[in-house]
Amino acid sequence: VHWFFTLFGSTAKHLIERYFRQLTDGCGNGDCTNEFCASCRDFQPLDNNSAAAKALELFKINAKLCNSHPSKKDSDTPQVDSTDHCPTRENFSDVHYLTENTVSMILSFCEEEGDYSALNRIIGRIFSSADALMQSFRKDEPNPTGNRDSLEPTHADKNAKQSEQPAEKMGASSAAALPDEGLNEMFDPCEVTVDIGAVRRVYDKFLSLDQVEAALVNALVYLTPNVELDLEYLDVYETNPDYLNIFIIVLENRNLHSPEYLEVALPQFCKAMCKLPVSALARLSKLWSVYGLPHIRRMMETFQQLITFTVVSNEYDSENLVNDDQTVVAATQCLKVAFYANILGGELNVEHNEDEEEDIESDELTLHELLGEERLYKKGPRVDPLEKELGVRPVDSIKPLIPFEEFVNESLNEVVEMDKDFTFFKVNAETKFSFQSCPFILNVITKNQGLYYDNRIRMYSERRLTALYSMVQGQQPNPYLKLKVRRDHIIDDALVRLEMISMENPSDLKKQLFVEFEGEQGVDEGGVSKEFFQLVLEEIFNPDIGMFSYDDDTKLFWFNSSSLENEAQYTLVGLVLGLAIYNNCILDVHFPMVVYRKLMGKKGTYLDLSDSHPALYQSLKELLQYSGIVEEDMMLTYQISHTDLFGNPILYDLKEQGDQIPVTKENRQEFVDMYADYILNKSVERQFKAFKKGFLIVTNESPLKYLFRPEEVEMLICGSRKLDFEALEKTTEYDGGYSKDSQIIKDFWETIHSFGEEQKRLFLQFTTGTDRAPVGGLGKLKMIIAKNGSDTDRLPTSHTCFNALLLPEYSSKEKLKERLLKAITYAKGFGML
């Protein structure tokens, strides 16, 4: 029989063993009617070998499993010993589930006796039984008959129960963000039948006793395999949603993050929790969101600690992937529940969504499909099942309870193999777990690696398809996106070429960019493309062009609603941003965050005005907070006025005949919302729609929208604001006779490190074309310092295309600093990294 059980995996093994015990020992219920149970009167006894074979047969047909009868002695389950030294009336053998009153009674008895063994046995029996735990700590006491279908109380029962609650119930445990009664009343009893306040008070009593910790740990170890089997094979949640009570109760244990649980109990429990259907996980997430910040933070820290503990306790490599570690995977999936609870509990805006761009479907087979690669290049954005069930996305979050950065696990990011993870994400999603399916746990650097693999594979694929087309059609292959432009007509040439490509063969935009300036020799190894981006952006954002307006206070650009340029120009800007991401380039563009939120599908709202139009935001905020008589004191109407780029006044009615509608205390919120909608959405609808179209032409098939939040997209395009010049010094290379030991180089770095933040940004702008660091920090920037002659009065110069600084060998440190400061202060910065 032992040999028979070893043939199966651990999950199947547990289930078959339960059938085997049912066939050999029975369930203990003398009235059992299950024909496959030894306790049934009509059952014919089987020897062990026959029982093992029969257990396998029952497993295959998913036959009925009996619940162990409470009075049945099971050697594997902690039971009350009838020979205990306690008096017979205090054996508590009739306790089949727990209530707060029952626990208080047992504790009183144990305190009087000075012995907590009775409590430990009861904890072992109840907390190791799914059925017993599910019936425990109900808002209304369960039906003694054990028929759980009759356990759902009426509203009258609920009110009666609440009126009977003692006054001391008003004191919740320190983990509660709201009063216990408030928590219970916010959910209908049919939704959550657990009295969460009672559970927390009971845990407060349990965890104050050192004697019961081991009993709780051991009970959880025994409970979870059976729960996992119930969920995987018996669909218990679908038949009885109260099965979720088990997870609600167990997760209220504030000690789950302690070492006693991290080895076995918590990993097993997380694996069982992952077996819950999406609807149950969504209920749990909604429940936690109501419990507030302390509870969600505890859940997050518990799962994070398990992930970190497991990662640092093991060694991973390309053969032994962290993706195959079931504990890390399960804890990450559980962390997702806390992540969405964190969003739900914070400030949300699930409305104000931009219209989605419709893809034109074709009935013709693509070459990717003919080559069997359609899974790798399938269209359509990914949608997380839990996100879909909850109806909320990370981009809907205005302010989460806990900053998103705290959900990133750096230990995990250090060991995940992104090339393998990317394959699982794109191809083997059904059979292999990818951490990109839980992007909240990955930092921007790691996610950028995933995006890099996606972009490069698409580039290589387009090259291969081009070669195949060329072989079939007898044409010269063109594996790159080649742009040949004239310096003095760069916008016109780029616009015509890119517009033609986007109309005739948009897939060519997925090829690696290769730029050639007419009349100039040179191979584009990145520097020429970089210069191309710099020149295009310098011209497009030139105030004289009038496409964008510039705010001197915020140093940000915004779309000019009265621009005379056609939509193709804005489409070009969107294409440039998309190509920059696709070709792993950093641009020196300065947009407010609302632009990136709009690119990710959200419309601009009043709160977005704070960084895009701060003066207007402050005025509207004062209007909302004004305590006087708005109509008489402000004398505002629904007709607004603003000036265009040329200083001409523009009047606009937010409502029909807006000049006749006064703004009052009652309608001022509507006025503010409509004003913001006009400034951020309606007034620039034509320009932004063209801009977004260009961006999506390049990025619509990439996982960008799934993996990144708006602030992370800005970092991909513009780089990071955090500057670590120590890291830059370590990675800088030297040429022309300089080395890191040259005196001029030592003086140079001492000078740079002595600069203030603004001076450092000016230097970075002067040398690289942008004042930001690439994703991953300045250590990822390959800067070159080359010797440019001996001592002279000439200023240092730079080639921003190659991040190269040409530095003369000045005679003193003071002269070096004076010349360098003058160069970076008076140089005109433009372009990109």
PyMOL commands that set and color helices and strands:
alter all, ss='L'
color gray80, all
select helices_A, chain A and resi 2-5+10-24+48-60+88-90+100-113+117-127+130-135+148-150+155-164+167-170+180-185+196-207+210-233+236-239+241-250+259-262+265-273+278-291+293-312+322-324+326-345+367-370+385-390+394-396+404-407+410-415+418-426+435-437+439-441+444-473+487-504+506-510+527-540+567-582+593-599+606-612+614-625+630-634+658-660+668-682+685-699+704-707+710-718+725-731+743-754+757-768+778-780+800-802+813-826
alter helices_A, ss='H'
color red, helices_A
select strands_A, chain A and resi 347-348+397-399+481-485+513-517+548-551+556-559+639-643+649-653+733-735+784-787+797-799+804-807
alter strands_A, ss='S'
color yellow, strands_A
deselect
rebuild
show_as cartoon
